[in-house]
Amino acid sequence: MMQKIYTTILMIGFFAIGKIGFSQINLSQTTINNYVANICGTGVSFSNVTLTGDAGAIAQFTGGVSGGLGATMNNGVVMSTGFVNTAGEITGTALKSNDNSGVNGISQLNTIAGFSTYDGIILEFDFVPITNQINVNFQFGSEEYNNFVDDIYNDVFAFLISGPGIAGTQNIALVPSTSTPVTINSINNGYAATFFGNNACSSGPCNNCTYYNDNCSSTFNNAMNGFTTVLTASQTVTPCQTYHIRLMLADGFDQIYDSWVFIQQDGLFAVGNPPLSLAATYPFGTALYEECFNSNTITFTIPTAQASDYSFNVTWGGTATSGVDYSSLPTTITIPAGQTSINLPINVFTDALAEGIETIECSYPISVCAMGTAIINIDDAVPLTVNAGPDADVCGGVASANLSATAANGNGAVTYSWDNGAGNTQAVSVLPPSTTVYTVTATDQCGRTATDQVTVFVGAPPVIDAGANVSICSGGNTTLTASGGITYTWDNGLGAGNGVSVSPIITTTYNVTGTAANGCSSTDALTITVNAAPIVNAGIDQTICQGETVILSGSGSQTYSWNNSVTNGVSFTPASTQTYTVTGTDANGCQGTDQVLVTVNPLPTVNAGTDQIVCAGGSITLSGSGAQTYVWNNGVTNAVSFTPASTQTYTVTGTDVNGCENTDQVLVTLSSGLIVNAGVDQSVCAGGSITLSATGGQAYVWNNGVTNTVSFIPVSTQTYSVTGTDAFGCQGTDQVVVTVNPLPIVDAGLPQSVCQGIGVTLNGSGAVSYTWNNGVTNGTSFTPSSTQTYTVTGTNSNGCTNTDQVIVTVNPSTPVNAGIDQAVCQDGSVILTATGAPQTYVWSNGVANGVSFNPGSTQTYTVTGTNANGCESTDQVVVTVNALPTVSAGIDLSVCVGGNIILNGSGAVSYTWNNGVSNGVPFVPGSTQTYTLTGTDVNGCTNTDQVTISVVPIPTASISSDVNSGNPVLTVNFDNNSSNASTYHWNFGNGSELNATTDVGQQSNYSNSGQYMVVLTAANGSCIDTDTLLITVIPFPDPIIVIPNIFTPNNDKNNDEFFITVSYVKSVKVSIFNRWGNKMCDYDNVHGSWDGTVNGDMSSEGVYFFKYEIEGINGTMLTGQGNIQLIR
């Protein structure tokens, strides 16, 4: 470790002195999905990306070549055990000691390095390849070179891949042509024994140095002390299956110096047939048009050129008919070596039939994993029409006419041409001297033309009418609306427009200029007379009392209208003070307004006072309030005393300062005398108190020294008198009798003595009814809890009460304790021992105190103890007999050799197994063996059970076939090469399955094209193994036909017969007719033909019509028709 510290100091010095050049490698950070998208290239799709480690330790890079990396490593993704999150991290010494402190190492890399790792980073994801091999292009570099070559400081990385066909997880980052992982110790130029600064050059011996770039002299423009050449990691895979790859890097043994892995952009790619794309373009529009352009090309493209010709099969379909609507197309396409694309011409036939859009559909292999489809449209050319637009009007020699044509239908772009020198654009401007007809000609890209005409009329000025003169009132408005033109312009600042609202303050004349559609214009005027508004007078303000009427009359105009529903000159009663507005209208219809205030004074709130009562002959004074002056009826004067002769109501009229009046009344009642009530007669027990309360007056006086409503104790039966006086001084009297009853002589009985828990009865005497304290009922037995004095209260027939007492002594019993409840497992013994110091103990169920016995079942036991006073007490104890648990070790099991198994006991709470097995923990049994389980339940009771584990050898499934691919129907013979198996299940992937008990071979037929995964499962009753084999059934291509359009049956042995040349065809039916529909020939044979004769006679020269039905080997039916010319 001391050597490591010393080395660090020297290496830092070397970088500080020697590495002064700055790298051209540029770094940028992005999302983890973008990192994977950067490195995934042709034929690879990815998903489920995760990153483990510091996000600052991964970045995208550009400029790799200028930074000293390989020729193909200009762009890509770099991972580091330091940091690469800024551009400065790969310049000079900035890479040194970028320690990701605290970041864990990677366990899989510990084995490769031979030591613990640190600063680990893992970029991992799923991917699907489209071929049977993938490559990864990468470079590895480090600061550990050269000083720590063959040392313990061995920075390490790996590309771990797993998936179908790969045993476990494999590292594919290997030294070329070896199984050795790429590390500092596996690729280098040897160890630098002596060195200066931070890096030293080594003279060897080298280790795989063909793949090493030594940067000890700063030869390369980067900060690494050494790095590999561009290396390629490869792995054989199954196309279209999902694989998982982990790109990982870590520091070995320490975390001081850093290392890097560069993965080339698009560097993870599928090797072999590249993905294919197909593009169809048109000269214009969205189709090929039969009557227009009749040829086009479609382009098949691959991402990169191949070293040899790349051929593939396609199928053609769609609604268009090959040979009728378009020329026949090949079913095998070849992109020549060194090219990335091939153009295929498509020739369309013109048939003069309105068929609508027809399609040519091409199905092609994007890859072995997927098919693609492209569609080429064939359409009929659409006749072109053109509209020159509406006729135009202009004013001669003044304004131009703007003409614009609009084409409809047609195909492609349309051009326009106008006569009379108007121009060659869609829209033109013309200024004819007189009315002129203009013709426009539209031409589409198919060369079809259409024409239309428009007339430009040259006309005279319009007759403009500004409208009739009008009158308005001052402040009013009116609308100016002219007629006779199309547009209008008004003076007085109104500008352009019509229907303009104006509000002149004085009489004004308005001039308007109107322009017609032909551009000609003329003027007109109108006058608006402004009349003054009348001066209206609503009259003087008025004041009234509430409830009075008023009359409002306006002046200064002809007619008047008031608000608030008032009628001019008509009396009304206002409810409150309010301002009233009058609107007057004069002879011109002009209006003016004025207002008048009507004040409504409220009536005074007069109060005659509260109603009063007076004794006969007494005087009273009445006083009004709420006004200024008061007048009473019945001769009463306000605030002057008088003597009423009888009960009567008096009315007062009050007047306020506004002269408004109101009234109120008061009732004066003349009292005839006072009725006093002393209350009902009362009884009281001797010594008891009583309260006398009189009613009917305001004040009361009793005899015998009694005070009204004040309690007192009478000594004997007596009559009491009271005199009452009311508020008016009127008096009255009454009497009440108070009777005093004697108390009873009560006896509680003799004292008593009982044992605790024994009942006793208490009986009182000397009265009529009795009440005891402490909840005791007279003459009813109760059980006293302790020695106590009991008090009885007796009540006689007058309700008078008296008391007496008696003592009840309670002798306590000694408490007995039977002990705590006990639990015992089935067949166990127990001892019951009572305590509490009584003299004797007796147990139930024949149990002897302190003597062991075996309880048969759960039961309650009772003990009775007796003390010296003869008092007894009891207690109970429950003895629970717990059943033994029903422990189950599970059913006997079988396990494959090397497989683990889990033993789980049941029926108890905790479990202990022999042979070192832990309950519920997986283990690998070495041989067939019986395992014993001891289970303990929640009561601590135990029981046992056993299970036997049989260890069974693992079978090996193996399948092979005589052929792996071919055309339908494909017959495949399979061999079963499995071992250690007794039963076999075949799934042939075509819906057929088979179970067998021997390893004999099998045969299966494949009728349809496609890929079939054959699965063989071998089993021996306990263990299984599977093997797979891919069968590819290649479809027959669509039939290809070639039809001539001329034949010359003149016996010169050259083109003497008409026939259809076919490939991949099962049957051909052809019928030939002359122009009148007479059948000339029929043949139903792939090699059939017509020699130009009918019944041995030569047919005349001319054009003949034919129809055909052709069935391909793959079942595709081709039907069509055409013309053939016979020339001799």
BAKE-399865 format. One record per residue (C-alpha): x, y, z. Coordinates in steps of 0.1 Angstrom, whole numbers, plus 5000, padded with zeros to 4 digits. Layout:
<recs>
XYZ ...
</recs>
This chain:
<recs>
500050005000 503050235006 504050174970 500650284958 500850614977 504350684963 503250604927 500250844930 502551134938 504751064908 501851014884 500351344894 503651524887 503851364853 500351484842 501051824856 504251854835 503651634804 499951634796 499151994787 497151924755 493451944758 491151674744 488751744716 486251494731 482951674739 480651544766 476951594772 474451424796 470951314787 468451054798 469350684802 466950594774 468850834751 472150674761 470850334750 469250484718 472750624710 474550284711 471750064697 472250034659 470849834630 468549544637 468249604675 465349734695 465549804733 463349844764 463449844802 466550064807 468050114842 471250274855 472950174887 475650404901 476450774899 474650954871 477651174867 479750874856 478050834822 477751074792 477451104754 480651194736 481551344702 484951414687 486351074697 488751054666 490351394674 490651284710 492750984699 490150714698 489650464670 488550564635 484950434641 484750564677 483950934669 480650934687 478950724713 478550674751 481350674777 481150524812 483650594839 484650504875 485150884879 482951164866 482251244829 479351494835 481151804821 483351864791 486351934813 486351584826 488351444797 490951724795 494551714809 494751584845 491051654852 490251284851 492651214879 491151084912 487551164903 486550924930 482850824933 483250794971 480550584986 479550414954 479450044957 481449794936 479849514915 479949154927 480149004892 483349214885 484949104918 485548764903 487048894871 489249144889 490248894917 489649164943 486949384956 485649654933 484550014939 482950314920 480750074900 478350174873 475949954854 473850044823 471449754816 468549694793 466549434773 466949414735 465549214706 467849134676 466649054641 469548824632 471448534649 474448744660 474949074677 478249274680 479249554704 482149784694 484049934723 487350074737 488650044773 491150284788 492550364823 494850574845 496150244860 498350184829 501350124829 502350144866 499849894879 499949624851 500049284867 499449444901 496449414924 495049734911 493249584882 490349804870 487749584853 484649584832 482249334815 479349314791 477149044807 474448904784 471648654792 468648514773 467448224752 470147974742 472748134766 473647924796 473248154826 474948494821 477948524798 480648804796 481248884759 483849164765 486748934758 490248954743 489748864706 489848484699 490048404736 487848354766 489848604787 487948914799 489349254788 491249414818 494349614824 496149284831 494949114800 495749384774 498949594780 502549664771 503949524803 504649674837 506649994840 509349894867 510850244868 508950564860 508850934863 505851154870 502351014868 502950754840 505850564827 506650384794 507150014795 509349804772 507349494778 506849204778 503449294763 500249104767 497949114737 499549434728 498249414693 495049554709 496849824730 497550194725 500250314749 499850684758 502750704782 504350984760 501051174755 500951044719 497151064718 495051364726 493351234757 493951194794 494150814795 497550654802 496650364779 493650224761 492649944739 492049954701 488449934690 487349584700 484249394690 482249174715 480048914697 477248674708 475148424689 471448484696 468048364684 466348624662 463248804675 463848684711 464448914741 467948934757 469249124787 472649294786 474549464815 477349704805 479349744838 482649904849 484449934883 487750024900 489649714911 491049684947 491050064952 489050364941 491750624934 492550594897 489850594871 488950384840 486650434810 484650234785 483650394752 480750224733 480550334697 477450504684 475250244668 477950004681 475449744694 474049604661 472649284646 475049114622 473648984589 470549064569 469749434576 466249574582 464549664550 462249964541 460150034511 459050384498 456650464470 456550824455 454450974428 455251234401 452451434417 449351384437 448551064456 448450804428 449650704394 447050814368 446350584339 445650854313 448651064325 452050934336 452150564332 455350474350 456950524384 459450354407 459450224442 462650204462 463749924486 466350054511 468749894537 470650104563 474149994551 475549844520 476349474521 479449294509 477449064487 474149084469 471149104493 468148914479 464748874494 461248764484 458148984481 454548914474 452249134453 448549184458 445949454461 442849544441 444749614408 445249314385 448749224374 449049214335 445749404332 446249724352 450049714354 452949514342 454149194360 456549254389 459249024402 458848834434 462548824442 464349154447 468149194449 470049494462 473449474446 476549454468 477849794477 474449964473 471950064499 468850064476 467349944444 464550104423 461849894408 459850044379 456050004378 454350044344 450550124345 448250034316 445650264302 442250094298 439850394294 437650244322 436350434352 437550204379 438250444408 441350394429 443050054426 445949944447 449149744443 450149604477 453649484483 454449264513 458149254521 460349134550 461349424572 463349154591 463048794600 460848924629 458349124610 456749184576 456049524561 453449644536 453549924511 450650034489 450850204454 447650374442 446450364406 443750604398 441750734368 442651084356 439851324366 438551564339 439551924346 437052214349 437652584354 435552874366 436653224354 434653394382 431653624382 431253904356 432654234367 431554604363 433954894360 433655264354 435155324319 438755444320 438755484358 438955154377 440554814369 438654474372 440354194392 439653854376 440553524393 439953174379 439352864400 440152514387 438352194399 439351834396 442151764372 445351604383 448451774398 449252144396 447152364373 448452654351 446352944337 446353144305 444053444297 443353594263 443353954253 446853994268 445453964304 448353734316 449353374326 448553374363 445453254381 444453614391 444853914367 443854284366 442354434334 441254784323 439254744291 438155054272 434754894266 432754584277 435054284269 434853904272 437953734287 438653354282 440853164306 442452824297 443452594326 445952304320 446752024346 449951814348 448351544326 448051814298 444251824300 442752164294 439452344303 438152694295 435652944308 434753304301 433953614321 432553954309 433854284322 431154544317 432254904313 429455124327 428155484336 428255664371 425555564396 422555774408 423255824445 420455914470 421456054504 417956024517 415256284527 415956584550 415156524586 414556724619 415856624653 415656774688 418756924704 420956634717 419156374696 420656154668 419656004635 421155754610 422455854575 421755584550 422555644513 421555424483 422355374447 426055254451 428154984467 430355194489 429855544504 431955824519 430456104540 431856454547 431856634581 434556384593 432256074590 434455894564 433555574546 430555364555 426755364554 424155354581 426155614601 424655764634 425056144638 424056394665 424656744653 424357034678 423157274651 421257234617 423857074594 424056964557 425756624550 427256534515 427856164505 429856024476 428655684464 430655434442 428955164421 430254814413 431854944381 433955194400 431955494390 430855744416 428456054422 427256264452 424056374470 423256574502 420656604529 420056864557 419356774594 417457054612 418157074650 415157204671 415657354706 414157174736 411257354756 411857514791 409557314814 408457434850 407357174876 406157444901 407257544936 408257284963 405357184987 405057075024 402156865038 401256645068 401256265063 397956145048 397156485031 396756534993 398656754969 398256864932 401356894908 400957104875 403757154849 404057464826 406157584796 405157304771 402157144755 401856804772 403356674805 404256334819 405256284856 407156004871 405855794901 402455754883 401456114890 398956284866 399356644857 396856864877 395256564895 395256544933 397156244950 398356144984 402156104986 403455835010 406756005019 408956305010 410056264974 411256454943 408856444913 410156484877 407856624849 408756574812 407156834788 406856784751 406357084726 404857104691 408156974675 408156664697 411156804716 411156754754 412356924786 412256824822 411956994857 411556874893 409556964924 410156854960 407056744980 407956715018 405656485038 405956555076 405156255098 402356275124 403456305160 403555985182 401156085210 401055885242 398155915267 400055715294 399455375309 396055255321 395355335358 393355195388 391955415416 390055345447 386555485449 386755865459 390455885450 391956135425 394156085394 396256305370 396456235332 399456375312 399956335274 403456315257 405056315221 403556645209 403657015219 400057085229 397356845242 393556845244 391556575265 387956485262 385456455291 386556795304 389956675316 392856925316 396356785307 398456735339 395656855362 394356615390 390656515390 388356255407 386756005383 383255905390 383355565372 385555345350 386055535317 388355575286 389955915281 391256045246 393956305241 394756495208 398356615205 399656875179 403456905169 405457215157 404357145120 400657165131 400256785125 397956605149 397556255163 395556085192 395855825220 393755675248 394055565284 391655345306 390955465342 389455175363 387555265395 388354985422 385354855444 387454675473 390354435481 389954045486 392753895507 393453515510 395353375540 395853025524 394552675533 394652535568 397852345576 399152055598 402752015612 404551765634 405751875668 408952075664 408352125627 408352475610 405752625588 405452935564 402253145560 401853335527 398853565520 397753675485 395453945469 397254255482 400654425481 401554435519 400454195547 400254205586 399753875606 398853845644 400853635669 404053785657 404053595623 405753755593 404353685558 406353415539 408853375569 409153025584 408352975622 407752685646 404252675662 404052525697 400352425696 397352415674 396152785667 394153025643 396253305626 394753635610 396253855582 395354205569 396354295533 396654645516 396854705478 398654975457 395755205460 395555175498 392454945497 392454675526 390954325533 391454035560 391453645562 392253355587 394053015586 394152725612 397552555620 397352205637 400452065656 400651665657 402851465682 405951235671 405750845673 407950625698 410050405674 412050075685 414749925662 414949585681 417849405700 421549385687 422449075665 425548875656 426148665623 428948505602 430148685572 427848605543 424848495565 421548685562 419848885590 416349045593 415649385610 412049485622 411049825636 408049895659 406050185674 405050355641 403050275609 405850255583 409650215586 412650315565 416250185572 419550325562 422250135543 419649995518 417949765544 414149685539 412049645571 411349275578 413449155547 416548945551 419849085539 423548995542 425649255560 429249295547 430649415581 429749505617 427549815615 424950025633 421650045614 419150335619 415350305614 412950595608 409250525617 406350735604 402950745621 399550805606 399951185607 403151155587 405251235618 408651055621 411150935648 414250715648 416050425667 419250225661 420549855664 424049705661 424649395638 428049225644 429549035614 432148765623 434548745593 435548415576 439148345567 439748385529 440848065511 443148075481 442947775458 446047885439 446548015403 444947835373 447247565359 447747405325 449247065318 449846875287 447846555281 449046265306 450846515328 450346545367 449446845389 449246935427 446547155442 447447325475 445047575492 446247855516 444748115539 445247965575 441747815581 441547505602 440447255575 440347225536 438047005516 438446985477 435846865452 436346575427 438146365454 441346575453 443446575485 445146905494 448846905484 448746555468 449746495431 447046355407 446546315369 443546515356 441846345327 440446655312 440147025317 438047085349 437247345377 438247235412 436547395444 438147405479 436147485511 438047625542 436547655578 437947885606 437747885644 434448085644 432847805622 432748045593 433447895559 434948035526 435647885492 437847935461 438247765427 441047685404 440947575367 443247295356 443447295318 444546975301 446047075267 446046815238 449246745220 449646925187 448946725155 452246795138 452646735100 456046725082 454246725049 453946465021 457046285009 458746474981 461146424952 463746684941 466146694912 469846654919 471346994929 467847134933 466847304965 463747224985 461847375014 460447175043 457547345061 455947195092 452347255101 450047205131 452247375157 453847715163 457547645162 459447365145 462847185148 464146955121 467046705124 469946685100 470547065103 467447165083 465647495092 461947525088 460947715057 464547765046 465647615012 468447365013 470047114988 469646754999 472646534991 470846204989 467446044996 466846075034 464046075060 463746405080 462146425115 460146725126 459446825162 456647075166 455747285197 452347455200 451447775219 451047565251 454547425249 453247085241 455246895215 454746615189 456746475160 456346365123 458546245095 458946305057 461146135031 462946335004 463946144973 466846294952 466246214915 468746264886 468046544861 467046434825 468746594795 466446684765 468046694731 466346724697 467646724661 466046704626 466946604590 465846944576 465247284592 463547474563 461747414530 458547494511 455147364521 454147084526 457447034545 457946694561 460446694590 461946384607 463046454643 465546254664 465146224702 468646234717 467546274753 468946084784 467846014819 464146044809 461145804809 458446014793 458546274764 456146544753 456546674717 455047014707 455647044670 454547414669 451947354642 449147264666 450146904669 451346754702 452446394712 453246214744 455745914742 457345684767 460345594744 463045804728 462145704692 462145974666 458946154653 457746304621 455546604615 454246794584 454047174580 451447284554 451647664559 454547904555 455948054587 458347974616 457547694640 459247644673 459447264681 459647194718 460746854733 460146814770 461946514787 460846404822 461546124846 458546164869 460146434890 462546644869 462046784834 464246944808 463347104774 465047154741 463847364711 464347364673 463147634648 461547504616 461047764588 458547694561 459247924531 456148024511 455947974474 456148304456 453048444438 452648334402 454548534375 452948574340 454148744308 451548814281 452548914245 450549154225 451449034190 452048684174 452748584138 451548234129 453248214095 455047884102 458548044103 459147874136 459348214152 456448354173 454048114156 451748064186 450048274212 450648154248 451148304283 454548244298 454148144335 456248074366 455147914399 451847824383 449647514389 446947564362 446147794332 442747844315 442548074284 439648154261 440148364229 437348554210 437148754178 435749104177 432148964173 432448754204 432948414186 435148184205 438348104186 440147874210 440047724246 442947564263 443347434299 447047354303 450147524317 451847464283 448747534262 448747774232 446847894201 448347854166 445948114150 443647854134 439947754140 439047394130 442147384108 441347714090 443748004095 442148304112 442348644096 444648914107 443349154134 442849214171 441448934192 440248944228 441248694254 440348604291 442448394315 442348224349 445648124364 446147944398 449547974415 451247694434 450547904466 446847914457 446848274444 444248314416 445048554387 442248654364 442248904336 441648994300 443449164271 444049204234 446349014211 447049124175 447448844149 449748934120 450848704092 
</recs>
